[in-house]
Amino acid sequence: MAEDREPVGGQALIEGVMMRRVDVWAAAVRLRDGSIEVDHNAIPPGRLDRWRKIPFVRGTFVLAQSVRIGFRAMTWAANKNESSGKGFSTIGIVLSTIVALTGLILVFQLFPAALAKWLGIEGAAAFNLFEGLVRLVLFVAYIGFIARAADIRRVFQYHGAEHKAVNAYEAGVPLVPAEVQRFSRRHTRCGTTFILWVLVLAIVVNSTFGHPSWAVLVASRILTIPIVAGLAYELIRWSARVWHKRWVRTVMTPGLWLQDLTTREPDDDQVEVAIAALRAVLPTGDPLREGGHVPA
């Protein structure tokens, strides 16, 4: 049955898409000559696997592994695009990642809290609510700003192609562009929705520190990142299981709205790349891997 299919997640790359299923991941990119190249990789068991089974703890480990795999996929895609003459480089990806992670902590974690402190906002509730709203506004403004760049818009198109392919896979329909294009570019387990709930839940978690001193403020906003990530992961995981409930869909709708900023409608060529990555992670014998459909 289509609804019993094993979960698959993904990530947009430079001129490509990465897909992941339990113990395997694959990346596909469109080369300059129009062909598609696919890189297939197993995910070997690790010493920390047992932690990925513990609720509220597993989110941090899953996120760390996803970042590691995503970085490998981005580096591979950058190398392929560089060799095909599109001007991307591995060192550029590395430096961009370092800058992005540093900016994430400084701008999205520390700046809103420091601003609330500097403005002298009194009361723990007002302090944390102001901090959280500033963080949310900064995030939305950042997404809107980078979306103006042509290269980022193409990445967002591949993000939309990834969502459409996963939605089609979960519906059990044949993985061909004409079928996949019928589906939404929104998805309940999207990383954009995850980030939104990280921002919202951070308000709740940070409120436990009240109106902290500078030292506690800086330490708490950094050290609570794994806690908030773990809570957000469990929320996204749970909501996907009970999506049939109307009130759940209502509560999670803002996350779907935000995906309209981080995805764009893909063309058939981009969807074809997402399909290539998705098929590469499906097990042998899966009808969708072979171009068929899942019986109802």
N, C-alpha and C positions, 0 to 999 in steps of 0.2 A: 504494500500500500504506500502511496506517496507520502502520507502524513507520518509514516514510521521511518522515513529515510534518515540516515546518519547526518548530523549537522555538518555544514561546510561554511567556512568563513573566508574572507578575502581582503585584499588591499589593492588599491590602485598604484601603479608604478609609472615611470616615465615611458610613455608609449607602450604600456602593458598592464597586466593584471597578475596578481599572485592569489592562488587559492590554497586552502589548507583543510585537511580532513584528518582528525585524530592523530595518526602517526605518519602522515605524509604531506608534503607541500610541493607545489609546482608553480612556476612563473612562466608566462608567455609574453613575448614582445613582438611588435610589428617592426621588421627591419626596413631599411631604406629601399630595398629592391621589391618590397611588397610581400615578402614571405613572412611566415610566423615561425619563430624559434621557441621551443619549450625546454625548460630545465626542470627535471623531476628529482625530488630528494626525499629520502626517508627521514623520519624524526626518531633517532635512537632513544631508547629509554635512558633516563638519567637518575642520579642519586636523589634528586629532589622530587621525583614523581609522586611519592607518597603524600607530599604536602599539597599537591594539586587535587587531592580528594577531600580535603578538609574545608567545609563551608566557612566563608568569611576570611579564610587564609589563602585559599587557592587562587583568588582573584589576582593577588599580587604576583604569584608565580606564573600564572597564565599570561598576565600582561607582560612580564619580563621576557618570557619565551617568545611571545608574539612580536615584541620589539626586536629581539635578536633575529628571528626569522625574517621579519620585515626588512631589517637592515641588510641582510644577506641578499634578499630578493632585489632591493633597490640598487645595491652595488652591482649585482649581475646585470640588471637592466641598464644601468648607466654604462657599464663596459660595452654592452652590445650596441647601445646607441652611439657611444663614442667611436667604436670601430666601424660603424656604418655611416659616420660622417655627420652626426647630428649635434656634436659639440658638447656632450656631457662627459664628465670625468668622475672617476672614483673618488679622487681627493676632494672634488667639489661636494659630493654627497657626504663624505665624512665631516668636512668642515661645516656644512649646512646642518647636519644632525647635531653636532656639538653646540653650534650657535642656537639651534632651536630648543634643545634641552635646557641650556642656560637661560634663554629667554623665558621659557615656560616657568621656571622657578622664580626668576627675578620679577618678571612682569605680571604673571598671572597669580602667583602665590604671595609674594612679599609686597609688591607695590600697592595693591588695594588695602592691605592691612596697615601698611605704613601711612597711606593717605588718610585713612580713618583716624589713626593715632595723631597724625600731624594736625588734622582739622579739629582735634579735641572733642570728638563726638562722645557724649556721655551715655552711660547705660549700656549694659552688655548686649541687650537685644538690638538696640539701635546701631551699636558699633558693628556687630556681626552681620546684620542685615545690609547695612551700607557697604561693608566690605564685599559681601557676596554679590550685590547688585553691580558694583563697579567691576568685579571680576567677570561677570556675565556680559556686561556691555563691552568690555575690552575684547572678549573672545569673539562676539558677534561682529564687532567692528573689524577685527583682524581678519576674519574669514572673508568679510565683504571686500576688504582692501586687496588681499592677495588674489581674489577671484578676478580682479581686473586684468591680471597678466595673462597673455595668450597661452603660455606654457601651462599655467596652473589650470586654466579653463579646460585644456585637453586632459590633464590629470583628473579633473572633476568629471569629465565625460567618461573616462575609463572607470571611475568610481561608480557612475550610474550603470555602466555596462556590467560591472561586477555584481551589483545588486539585482539587476534584471536576470542575469544568468542564475544566481542563487535562488531567486524566487521561482524561476522556471523549473529548476532542479527539484525544489521542494514540492512543486505542484505535479511533478512526474511527467512533464510534457517533453517531446523531443527537443534536444538541444541544437536547434538550428536558428539562425538570426530571425527569420520571419516569426517563429513562435516566441522566442525570447523577448523580442521587441514589444510584445503585447503586455508585458508585465511592468509593474511599477519600479521606479528607480529608488524607492524607499524600502528600507528593511528594518525589522524590529531589533536586530542585533547589531546594528551599525555602530561603528566607533564614535560617530558624531553624537549619537544618542547617549552613549556611554559617557562622553566628556561632559555633556549637559548635566547628567545626573551626578557626576563628580563635583561639578560646580555647585549644584543645589545641596547635595549632602554635606559638602564642606561647610556650609553655613551652620548646619545642625551640629556637626562634630566640633567646629571651632567655638561654638557658643558655650561649650562645656568649660572653656578657659576664661569665660567672662570678659573683663576688660583688662588684658594682661599687660605686664611690663614689657619693655622693648625686648629683653632677652627671651622671655617666655613666648612673646609673639613670634619672633623669628624662628625659634626652635619648634614651636608647635605647628607652624604653617609648613614646615619641611617634614618633620617627623610623622605627621598625621597623613601624609600622602598615601602610604600603603593601606592605612585603615579606610580612608575614603574610597580608594580604588577597589578594595575588597567588598565594601558595601554596595557600590555601584554595580560591580560585576554580578553579585547575587541578585540585585534588583532586575537587571537586564535579563539574566538567565531565567528568573522566576516569571517575569512578565511574558516572555516568549512562550512559556508552557501554558499560561492561562489567558492567552491573547483573545480567546473566544468570549471572555467576559467584557461586557460593554464598558464598565467603569474602569477596567484596566486600560483599555484602548483610549479612553478619555484622558486618563492621567498621563499616559505615555505619548499622547499626540504632539506636545511641544517638541519632543525629540525628533519626530517625523518631519515636523515643519522645518526644523533646523537643517535637516538633510537636503532641503531644497536649495540651501546655500552651498553645500559641499558636493553636490552632484549636478550633472547636466545631462541632457538627453544625448545618448551616444548615437553614432552612425552604425551602419551594419558592419563595417570593417572593424570597429572597436568592439562590438558585441562578439564578433568572430574570434577575436583574441581572448576575450573573457571565457568563451566556450572552450577554446583550446586548453586554457589553464584548468578549467573545471573538469573536463574529461580526463585530464592527466592524473587527477587525484582520486578518481572513482575506481573502485575495485574491479578486477577482471570479472566479467560475467554480468556486471550491472548493465541493464538494457539501455540506459541513457549514455553509457560510455560507447556503446556500439551504434548509437543513432536512433534507437527505438524509443518507446515510452513505457511508463510504469502502469500496469493494469490497474483499473479502478477497483 
